[in-house]
Amino acid sequence: MEILFAFLVLIAGVLAPTQAGINASLSTYLKNDFLAAFVSFSVGTIALLLFTQIMRFSWPPLSALAKIPWWCWLGGLCGAYLVTTTIAAAPRLGATTMFAFFLGGQLVASLILDHFGLLGYPEHPINLWRVIGVILLFCGVLLVKKF
């Protein structure tokens, strides 16, 4: 099962720069990064709505929704920031540089989230080898940016 999820995440990784390029091109036509992000989210929302209807997923009762912690509702804001930022950055930095910095930010945040077991992640303490790995990846970011 782990291999399946690793493969699915790999495909998501392939789609991330593809999506950024598509959305940046859309922004060129719309002449606005925020409108492009809105269109992208709207298309994604419609696709998810159709998928949930086809799969016949049922919504929990409103009382269950009221018990969800406030911070669980912030994922959409994170996504909006991420998509809008990649739309603006893609034509300026290029896919490789943009996602190298993106990966660097992800790694630092992931180390912290894992170390403290935040947001439902299992605790995985920071150690020397994990820090060295992140430093080496940052060196890769600098190499990608320079060359």
C-alpha positions in Angstrom: 0.0 0.0 0.0 2.9 2.3 0.8 4.2 1.9 -2.8 0.8 2.9 -4.2 0.8 6.1 -2.2 4.4 6.8 -3.1 3.4 6.4 -6.8 0.4 8.7 -6.4 2.5 11.4 -4.7 5.1 11.0 -7.5 2.3 11.7 -10.0 1.1 14.7 -7.9 4.7 15.9 -8.1 4.6 15.7 -11.9 1.4 17.6 -12.0 2.5 20.4 -9.7 4.8 22.2 -12.2 2.4 21.2 -15.0 -0.4 23.0 -13.1 1.7 26.0 -12.4 2.6 26.3 -16.1 -1.1 25.9 -17.2 -2.2 28.5 -14.6 0.5 30.9 -15.5 -0.5 30.7 -19.2 -4.1 31.2 -18.1 -3.0 34.3 -16.3 -1.5 35.7 -19.4 -4.8 35.4 -21.2 -6.8 36.8 -18.3 -4.1 39.4 -17.5 -4.5 38.8 -13.8 -2.9 36.2 -11.4 -5.8 36.2 -9.0 -8.4 35.7 -11.7 -6.4 32.8 -13.0 -6.2 31.3 -9.5 -10.0 31.8 -9.1 -10.7 30.0 -12.4 -8.3 27.2 -11.5 -10.0 26.7 -8.1 -13.5 26.9 -9.7 -12.7 24.2 -12.2 -11.2 22.1 -9.4 -14.3 22.7 -7.2 -16.6 21.6 -10.0 -14.5 18.5 -10.7 -14.6 17.6 -7.0 -18.3 18.2 -6.7 -19.0 15.9 -9.7 -16.6 13.3 -8.3 -18.3 13.4 -4.8 -21.7 13.1 -6.5 -20.6 10.2 -8.7 -19.1 8.4 -5.8 -22.2 9.2 -3.7 -20.2 10.4 -0.7 -22.4 11.5 2.1 -21.9 14.6 4.2 -21.7 14.3 8.0 -24.4 16.1 10.0 -23.9 19.8 10.7 -23.3 19.0 14.4 -20.2 17.0 13.4 -19.0 19.9 11.2 -19.3 22.3 14.1 -16.8 20.1 16.1 -14.0 20.4 13.5 -11.1 22.5 14.9 -11.0 26.1 13.4 -7.5 25.5 11.9 -8.8 22.6 9.8 -10.7 25.1 7.7 -7.5 26.9 6.7 -6.4 24.4 4.0 -8.2 26.2 1.3 -6.4 29.4 2.2 -3.1 27.6 2.0 -4.1 26.2 -1.4 -5.2 29.7 -2.6 -1.9 31.2 -1.6 0.1 28.3 -3.1 -1.7 28.4 -6.5 -1.6 32.2 -6.8 2.1 32.3 -5.8 3.1 29.7 -8.3 1.1 31.5 -11.0 3.0 34.7 -10.3 6.4 33.0 -9.8 6.4 30.5 -12.7 7.1 32.9 -15.5 9.7 34.8 -13.5 11.7 31.9 -11.9 11.0 29.0 -14.3 9.6 25.6 -13.1 12.9 24.2 -11.8 13.9 27.1 -9.7 10.4 27.8 -8.4 9.9 24.2 -7.3 13.4 23.9 -5.9 12.5 26.8 -3.5 9.1 25.3 -3.0 10.7 22.0 -2.0 13.0 23.8 0.4 10.1 25.4 2.2 8.3 22.1 2.3 11.3 20.3 3.9 11.8 22.9 6.6 8.1 22.9 7.5 7.9 19.1 7.3 10.9 18.8 9.7 9.1 21.0 12.2 5.6 19.3 11.8 7.1 15.9 12.1 9.3 16.8 15.1 6.4 18.1 17.1 3.8 15.8 15.7 1.7 18.7 14.6 -1.5 18.7 12.5 -1.9 14.9 13.0 1.5 13.9 11.7 3.2 11.1 13.7 6.1 12.3 15.8 9.5 11.9 14.1 12.2 13.8 16.0 14.7 16.0 14.1 18.1 14.4 14.1 21.5 15.2 12.6 20.9 13.0 9.5 17.6 14.6 8.7 19.1 18.1 9.1 22.0 17.2 6.8 19.6 15.9 4.2 17.7 19.2 4.2 20.9 21.1 4.0 22.0 19.0 1.0 18.7 19.7 -0.7 19.1 23.4 0.0 22.5 23.2 -1.7 20.7 21.6 -4.6 18.3 24.6 -4.6 21.2 27.0 -4.8 22.8 25.0 -7.7 19.6 25.0 -9.6 19.2 28.7 -9.1 22.8 29.5 -10.1 22.9 27.3 -13.1 
